[in-house]
Amino acid sequence: MQDRRRHVLDRLPAAGTIARTLAAVALLGCADARALDCLVSVSGVAFGVYDAVITTPTDATGSLVVRCTHEGGRGMRLNYTVELSPGSSGSYARREMRSGPSVLNYNMFDSATYTRVWGNGTGGSGLVAGSLVVNPGNFAINEFRHPIYGRIPAQQAVDSGAYSDTILVTLTF
């Protein structure tokens, strides 16, 4: 029987003039859910002040940490995937931050090449996968950090304001 638990983590407050918020949910699907516990923590991508006159994209980074604790027994290898929701736009092709009725397009990527949108594996997006050896001894904590690369395309005509979006992070293992 598979036991599923959800862990809802902190929502991060908007940082700077333009920011995004990441909320995190971990879906646990282990045979013995009491033996392994994993959480996701996130530092959001805070873009700072966006200047519509600049001809290059505005880039910023955040990070997502998968942290697992094994409560006893032998060590185990944990394979997992991390997906990001499309946010308020409902599309991975173009995520949107909002400030009232105004919209500022952006996206999040899984590498500094800015070529693969970090999503759920649909709509041209990709999942991020990882693997941890959890607890070669008792009560050890193991974690892996995944960078989040955010990009706002250049020269968008937008109103002044504090723009934000909320992204749901799902960890499946």
FIVEXNU-284612 format. One record per atom (N, C-alpha, C): residue number from 1; residue in three letters; atom name; x, y, z. Coordinates in steps of 0.05 Angstrom, whole numbers. Layout:
! FIVEXNU-284612
NUM;Ala;CA;X;Y;Z;
...
This chain:
! FIVEXNU-284612
1;Met;N;17;-24;0;
1;Met;CA;0;0;0;
1;Met;C;18;25;0;
2;Gln;N;10;44;-16;
2;Gln;CA;26;68;-19;
2;Gln;C;14;90;-1;
3;Asp;N;31;102;16;
3;Asp;CA;22;123;33;
3;Asp;C;30;150;21;
4;Arg;N;12;168;17;
4;Arg;CA;18;194;5;
4;Arg;C;13;216;26;
5;Arg;N;33;233;30;
5;Arg;CA;31;256;48;
5;Arg;C;39;281;33;
6;Arg;N;28;303;40;
6;Arg;CA;35;328;28;
6;Arg;C;48;346;50;
7;His;N;69;359;42;
7;His;CA;82;378;60;
7;His;C;80;405;47;
8;Val;N;65;423;58;
8;Val;CA;63;450;47;
8;Val;C;83;467;62;
9;Leu;N;101;480;47;
9;Leu;CA;122;495;59;
9;Leu;C;117;525;57;
10;Asp;N;136;540;66;
10;Asp;CA;134;569;67;
10;Asp;C;128;582;41;
11;Arg;N;113;603;42;
11;Arg;CA;110;621;19;
11;Arg;C;130;643;23;
12;Leu;N;144;649;3;
12;Leu;CA;164;670;6;
12;Leu;C;153;697;-1;
13;Pro;N;158;718;15;
13;Pro;CA;147;744;9;
13;Pro;C;161;755;-16;
14;Ala;N;147;774;-30;
14;Ala;CA;159;787;-53;
14;Ala;C;184;802;-44;
15;Ala;N;205;800;-60;
15;Ala;CA;230;814;-54;
15;Ala;C;236;833;-77;
16;Gly;N;239;858;-71;
16;Gly;CA;245;878;-92;
16;Gly;C;220;886;-106;
17;Thr;N;223;901;-127;
17;Thr;CA;200;911;-143;
17;Thr;C;187;889;-159;
18;Ile;N;203;871;-170;
18;Ile;CA;192;849;-186;
18;Ile;C;200;823;-173;
19;Ala;N;181;807;-166;
19;Ala;CA;188;782;-153;
19;Ala;C;168;761;-159;
20;Arg;N;174;736;-152;
20;Arg;CA;157;714;-154;
20;Arg;C;157;699;-128;
21;Thr;N;136;685;-123;
21;Thr;CA;134;669;-99;
21;Thr;C;133;640;-106;
22;Leu;N;148;623;-92;
22;Leu;CA;146;595;-96;
22;Leu;C;135;582;-71;
23;Ala;N;114;566;-74;
23;Ala;CA;103;550;-52;
23;Ala;C;112;522;-59;
24;Ala;N;115;505;-39;
24;Ala;CA;125;479;-44;
24;Ala;C;107;457;-32;
25;Val;N;104;436;-47;
25;Val;CA;89;413;-38;
25;Val;C;105;388;-44;
26;Ala;N;108;370;-24;
26;Ala;CA;122;345;-29;
26;Ala;C;102;323;-29;
27;Leu;N;102;306;-49;
27;Leu;CA;85;283;-50;
27;Leu;C;102;259;-43;
28;Leu;N;95;245;-22;
28;Leu;CA;110;222;-13;
28;Leu;C;97;196;-21;
29;Gly;N;112;179;-35;
29;Gly;CA;101;154;-44;
29;Gly;C;119;131;-38;
30;Cys;N;127;127;-13;
30;Cys;CA;145;106;-5;
30;Cys;C;129;83;7;
31;Ala;N;141;59;6;
31;Ala;CA;128;36;18;
31;Ala;C;125;40;48;
32;Asp;N;145;50;61;
32;Asp;CA;144;55;90;
32;Asp;C;149;85;94;
33;Ala;N;128;100;93;
33;Ala;CA;130;130;94;
33;Ala;C;142;140;120;
34;Arg;N;141;124;142;
34;Arg;CA;153;133;167;
34;Arg;C;183;132;166;
35;Ala;N;195;116;149;
35;Ala;CA;224;113;148;
35;Ala;C;238;136;132;
36;Leu;N;224;150;115;
36;Leu;CA;236;170;98;
36;Leu;C;218;195;98;
37;Asp;N;229;218;102;
37;Asp;CA;214;242;101;
37;Asp;C;230;263;84;
38;Cys;N;217;275;65;
38;Cys;CA;230;294;48;
38;Cys;C;214;320;47;
39;Leu;N;229;342;46;
39;Leu;CA;217;369;44;
39;Leu;C;231;384;22;
40;Val;N;217;405;12;
40;Val;CA;229;423;-8;
40;Val;C;229;451;5;
41;Ser;N;251;465;3;
41;Ser;CA;252;493;11;
41;Ser;C;262;509;-13;
42;Val;N;252;533;-15;
42;Val;CA;257;549;-39;
42;Val;C;264;578;-31;
43;Ser;N;284;588;-45;
43;Ser;CA;289;617;-44;
43;Ser;C;281;627;-72;
44;Gly;N;261;645;-72;
44;Gly;CA;249;654;-97;
44;Gly;C;268;670;-115;
45;Val;N;260;673;-139;
45;Val;CA;275;689;-159;
45;Val;C;266;718;-157;
46;Ala;N;283;735;-146;
46;Ala;CA;276;763;-143;
46;Ala;C;291;779;-164;
47;Phe;N;276;790;-183;
47;Phe;CA;288;803;-206;
47;Phe;C;298;832;-200;
48;Gly;N;288;844;-178;
48;Gly;CA;295;871;-172;
48;Gly;C;280;891;-190;
49;Val;N;292;913;-197;
49;Val;CA;279;933;-213;
49;Val;C;282;926;-243;
50;Tyr;N;260;925;-257;
50;Tyr;CA;260;920;-286;
50;Tyr;C;261;946;-302;
51;Asp;N;280;948;-320;
51;Asp;CA;282;972;-337;
51;Asp;C;275;965;-366;
52;Ala;N;252;975;-375;
52;Ala;CA;241;968;-401;
52;Ala;C;258;979;-424;
53;Val;N;277;997;-419;
53;Val;CA;293;1009;-440;
53;Val;C;318;991;-447;
54;Ile;N;327;976;-428;
54;Ile;CA;350;959;-432;
54;Ile;C;344;938;-453;
55;Thr;N;363;933;-471;
55;Thr;CA;358;915;-494;
55;Thr;C;365;886;-489;
56;Thr;N;375;880;-465;
56;Thr;CA;381;852;-458;
56;Thr;C;361;842;-436;
57;Pro;N;357;816;-435;
57;Pro;CA;338;805;-416;
57;Pro;C;348;811;-387;
58;Thr;N;329;811;-368;
58;Thr;CA;336;813;-340;
58;Thr;C;336;785;-328;
59;Asp;N;359;777;-318;
59;Asp;CA;362;750;-306;
59;Asp;C;365;751;-276;
60;Ala;N;356;730;-263;
60;Ala;CA;359;728;-234;
60;Ala;C;359;698;-227;
61;Thr;N;369;691;-204;
61;Thr;CA;369;663;-196;
61;Thr;C;357;659;-168;
62;Gly;N;347;636;-164;
62;Gly;CA;338;627;-138;
62;Gly;C;348;599;-134;
63;Ser;N;339;586;-113;
63;Ser;CA;347;558;-110;
63;Ser;C;324;542;-97;
64;Leu;N;325;516;-103;
64;Leu;CA;306;497;-92;
64;Leu;C;322;475;-79;
65;Val;N;317;468;-54;
65;Val;CA;332;448;-40;
65;Val;C;313;425;-34;
66;Val;N;321;401;-42;
66;Val;CA;307;376;-34;
66;Val;C;323;365;-10;
67;Arg;N;309;362;12;
67;Arg;CA;322;353;37;
67;Arg;C;307;328;48;
68;Cys;N;322;307;52;
68;Cys;CA;310;282;61;
68;Cys;C;323;272;87;
69;Thr;N;307;261;104;
69;Thr;CA;316;248;129;
69;Thr;C;307;220;129;
70;His;N;324;202;136;
70;His;CA;317;174;138;
70;His;C;318;168;168;
71;Glu;N;296;158;179;
71;Glu;CA;294;155;208;
71;Glu;C;306;130;219;
72;Gly;N;318;114;203;
72;Gly;CA;332;90;214;
72;Gly;C;334;69;192;
73;Gly;N;348;48;199;
73;Gly;CA;351;26;180;
73;Gly;C;375;31;161;
74;Arg;N;375;16;140;
74;Arg;CA;397;18;121;
74;Arg;C;394;42;103;
75;Gly;N;416;50;91;
75;Gly;CA;414;72;71;
75;Gly;C;398;64;47;
76;Met;N;388;83;33;
76;Met;CA;372;77;9;
76;Met;C;377;99;-12;
77;Arg;N;374;92;-37;
77;Arg;CA;376;111;-59;
77;Arg;C;348;121;-64;
78;Leu;N;345;147;-65;
78;Leu;CA;320;160;-71;
78;Leu;C;321;174;-98;
79;Asn;N;304;166;-116;
79;Asn;CA;301;180;-142;
79;Asn;C;277;197;-140;
80;Tyr;N;279;222;-150;
80;Tyr;CA;256;241;-148;
80;Tyr;C;254;258;-173;
81;Thr;N;232;271;-176;
81;Thr;CA;228;292;-197;
81;Thr;C;216;317;-183;
82;Val;N;223;340;-194;
82;Val;CA;213;365;-184;
82;Val;C;199;380;-207;
83;Glu;N;174;387;-203;
83;Glu;CA;160;402;-224;
83;Glu;C;152;429;-213;
84;Leu;N;150;449;-231;
84;Leu;CA;140;475;-225;
84;Leu;C;115;480;-241;
85;Ser;N;95;492;-228;
85;Ser;CA;70;498;-242;
85;Ser;C;74;522;-260;
86;Pro;N;55;526;-279;
86;Pro;CA;57;549;-297;
86;Pro;C;51;576;-284;
87;Gly;N;41;576;-260;
87;Gly;CA;34;602;-247;
87;Gly;C;8;613;-258;
88;Ser;N;4;639;-255;
88;Ser;CA;-22;651;-262;
88;Ser;C;-28;651;-291;
89;Ser;N;-8;648;-308;
89;Ser;CA;-13;648;-337;
89;Ser;C;-26;622;-347;
90;Gly;N;-21;600;-332;
90;Gly;CA;-32;574;-340;
90;Gly;C;-16;562;-363;
91;Ser;N;6;574;-372;
91;Ser;CA;21;564;-395;
91;Ser;C;51;565;-389;
92;Tyr;N;65;544;-398;
92;Tyr;CA;94;544;-395;
92;Tyr;C;108;560;-417;
93;Ala;N;93;565;-438;
93;Ala;CA;105;581;-460;
93;Ala;C;112;609;-451;
94;Arg;N;96;620;-434;
94;Arg;CA;101;647;-424;
94;Arg;C;87;650;-396;
95;Arg;N;103;650;-375;
95;Arg;CA;93;656;-349;
95;Arg;C;88;686;-347;
96;Glu;N;70;694;-328;
96;Glu;CA;64;722;-325;
96;Glu;C;64;730;-296;
97;Met;N;78;753;-291;
97;Met;CA;76;766;-265;
97;Met;C;56;788;-269;
98;Arg;N;41;793;-247;
98;Arg;CA;20;814;-249;
98;Arg;C;23;835;-227;
99;Ser;N;15;859;-235;
99;Ser;CA;12;881;-217;
99;Ser;C;-14;894;-224;
100;Gly;N;-35;887;-209;
100;Gly;CA;-62;896;-217;
100;Gly;C;-69;885;-245;
101;Pro;N;-78;902;-264;
101;Pro;CA;-84;891;-291;
101;Pro;C;-59;889;-309;
102;Ser;N;-36;899;-300;
102;Ser;CA;-12;898;-317;
102;Ser;C;1;871;-315;
103;Val;N;13;863;-338;
103;Val;CA;26;837;-340;
103;Val;C;55;840;-349;
104;Leu;N;73;826;-337;
104;Leu;CA;102;825;-344;
104;Leu;C;109;796;-349;
105;Asn;N;117;790;-374;
105;Asn;CA;123;763;-382;
105;Asn;C;151;755;-371;
106;Tyr;N;153;729;-363;
106;Tyr;CA;179;719;-353;
106;Tyr;C;178;689;-356;
107;Asn;N;200;675;-349;
107;Asn;CA;199;646;-347;
107;Asn;C;221;637;-329;
108;Met;N;220;611;-322;
108;Met;CA;240;599;-305;
108;Met;C;252;574;-320;
109;Phe;N;278;571;-316;
109;Phe;CA;292;550;-331;
109;Phe;C;309;533;-312;
110;Asp;N;316;510;-322;
110;Asp;CA;332;491;-305;
110;Asp;C;362;493;-309;
111;Ser;N;371;511;-326;
111;Ser;CA;400;515;-329;
111;Ser;C;406;543;-338;
112;Ala;N;431;551;-336;
112;Ala;CA;439;578;-343;
112;Ala;C;440;583;-373;
113;Thr;N;434;562;-389;
113;Thr;CA;432;566;-418;
113;Thr;C;405;577;-426;
114;Tyr;N;386;577;-408;
114;Tyr;CA;359;587;-412;
114;Tyr;C;345;575;-436;
115;Thr;N;349;549;-440;
115;Thr;CA;338;535;-464;
115;Thr;C;314;517;-457;
116;Arg;N;313;506;-432;
116;Arg;CA;291;488;-425;
116;Arg;C;276;500;-402;
117;Val;N;250;506;-407;
117;Val;CA;233;516;-386;
117;Val;C;228;495;-365;
118;Trp;N;230;502;-340;
118;Trp;CA;225;484;-318;
118;Trp;C;195;483;-313;
119;Gly;N;183;460;-318;
119;Gly;CA;155;457;-315;
119;Gly;C;148;429;-305;
120;Asn;N;128;416;-318;
120;Asn;CA;120;390;-310;
120;Asn;C;123;369;-332;
121;Gly;N;137;375;-353;
121;Gly;CA;142;356;-375;
121;Gly;C;121;359;-397;
122;Thr;N;103;377;-395;
122;Thr;CA;83;382;-416;
122;Thr;C;87;410;-428;
123;Gly;N;75;415;-451;
123;Gly;CA;75;441;-463;
123;Gly;C;103;451;-469;
124;Gly;N;122;433;-476;
124;Gly;CA;149;441;-482;
124;Gly;C;167;445;-458;
125;Ser;N;157;440;-434;
125;Ser;CA;173;443;-410;
125;Ser;C;186;417;-402;
126;Gly;N;205;419;-383;
126;Gly;CA;218;395;-374;
126;Gly;C;217;392;-343;
127;Leu;N;218;368;-334;
127;Leu;CA;220;362;-305;
127;Leu;C;249;362;-297;
128;Val;N;255;368;-272;
128;Val;CA;282;364;-262;
128;Val;C;281;339;-245;
129;Ala;N;301;321;-251;
129;Ala;CA;303;296;-236;
129;Ala;C;328;296;-220;
130;Gly;N;328;281;-198;
130;Gly;CA;351;279;-181;
130;Gly;C;352;252;-167;
131;Ser;N;374;247;-153;
131;Ser;CA;378;223;-138;
131;Ser;C;395;229;-114;
132;Leu;N;387;218;-91;
132;Leu;CA;402;221;-66;
132;Leu;C;406;194;-54;
133;Val;N;430;189;-42;
133;Val;CA;433;167;-24;
133;Val;C;427;177;3;
134;Val;N;405;167;15;
134;Val;CA;394;178;40;
134;Val;C;402;160;63;
135;Asn;N;415;173;83;
135;Asn;CA;422;161;108;
135;Asn;C;438;135;107;
136;Pro;N;463;138;103;
136;Pro;CA;480;114;106;
136;Pro;C;482;106;136;
137;Gly;N;473;123;154;
137;Gly;CA;471;118;182;
137;Gly;C;444;127;192;
138;Asn;N;440;126;218;
138;Asn;CA;414;134;229;
138;Asn;C;412;165;232;
139;Phe;N;388;175;226;
139;Phe;CA;381;203;230;
139;Phe;C;398;223;215;
140;Ala;N;409;215;193;
140;Ala;CA;425;233;176;
140;Ala;C;406;249;158;
141;Ile;N;414;274;152;
141;Ile;CA;399;291;134;
141;Ile;C;415;294;109;
142;Asn;N;402;290;86;
142;Asn;CA;416;292;60;
142;Asn;C;400;312;43;
143;Glu;N;414;328;28;
143;Glu;CA;400;348;11;
143;Glu;C;415;352;-15;
144;Phe;N;400;362;-34;
144;Phe;CA;411;370;-60;
144;Phe;C;399;396;-68;
145;Arg;N;416;415;-78;
145;Arg;CA;407;442;-85;
145;Arg;C;405;443;-116;
146;His;N;382;453;-125;
146;His;CA;377;457;-154;
146;His;C;374;488;-158;
147;Pro;N;391;499;-175;
147;Pro;CA;387;528;-181;
147;Pro;C;362;532;-199;
148;Ile;N;350;555;-195;
148;Ile;CA;327;563;-212;
148;Ile;C;336;588;-227;
149;Tyr;N;334;588;-253;
149;Tyr;CA;343;610;-269;
149;Tyr;C;319;625;-281;
150;Gly;N;315;650;-273;
150;Gly;CA;292;665;-282;
150;Gly;C;301;686;-303;
151;Arg;N;283;691;-322;
151;Arg;CA;289;710;-343;
151;Arg;C;264;726;-351;
152;Ile;N;267;753;-352;
152;Ile;CA;247;770;-362;
152;Ile;C;256;780;-390;
153;Pro;N;241;775;-411;
153;Pro;CA;249;785;-437;
153;Pro;C;252;816;-437;
154;Ala;N;270;826;-453;
154;Ala;CA;275;855;-455;
154;Ala;C;252;871;-467;
155;Gln;N;252;896;-461;
155;Gln;CA;236;917;-473;
155;Gln;C;206;911;-474;
156;Gln;N;195;903;-451;
156;Gln;CA;166;901;-448;
156;Gln;C;155;927;-438;
157;Ala;N;135;937;-451;
157;Ala;CA;123;962;-443;
157;Ala;C;103;956;-421;
158;Val;N;111;962;-396;
158;Val;CA;94;955;-373;
158;Val;C;93;980;-354;
159;Asp;N;71;980;-339;
159;Asp;CA;67;1001;-319;
159;Asp;C;85;996;-295;
160;Ser;N;92;1017;-281;
160;Ser;CA;107;1014;-256;
160;Ser;C;90;999;-236;
161;Gly;N;103;983;-218;
161;Gly;CA;88;969;-198;
161;Gly;C;104;946;-187;
162;Ala;N;93;933;-167;
162;Ala;CA;106;909;-156;
162;Ala;C;93;884;-168;
163;Tyr;N;107;871;-186;
163;Tyr;CA;97;848;-201;
163;Tyr;C;104;822;-186;
164;Ser;N;86;803;-186;
164;Ser;CA;91;777;-173;
164;Ser;C;75;755;-186;
165;Asp;N;83;731;-181;
165;Asp;CA;69;707;-190;
165;Asp;C;73;686;-168;
166;Thr;N;56;666;-167;
166;Thr;CA;59;644;-148;
166;Thr;C;62;618;-163;
167;Ile;N;83;603;-157;
167;Ile;CA;89;578;-170;
167;Ile;C;87;556;-149;
168;Leu;N;74;534;-156;
168;Leu;CA;72;511;-139;
168;Leu;C;94;491;-146;
169;Val;N;109;483;-127;
169;Val;CA;131;463;-131;
169;Val;C;122;436;-121;
170;Thr;N;124;416;-138;
170;Thr;CA;116;389;-130;
170;Thr;C;140;370;-131;
171;Leu;N;146;358;-109;
171;Leu;CA;167;338;-107;
171;Leu;C;154;310;-107;
172;Thr;N;161;293;-125;
172;Thr;CA;150;266;-127;
172;Thr;C;173;246;-124;
173;Phe;N;169;227;-105;
173;Phe;CA;189;206;-101;
173;Phe;C;175;181;-91;
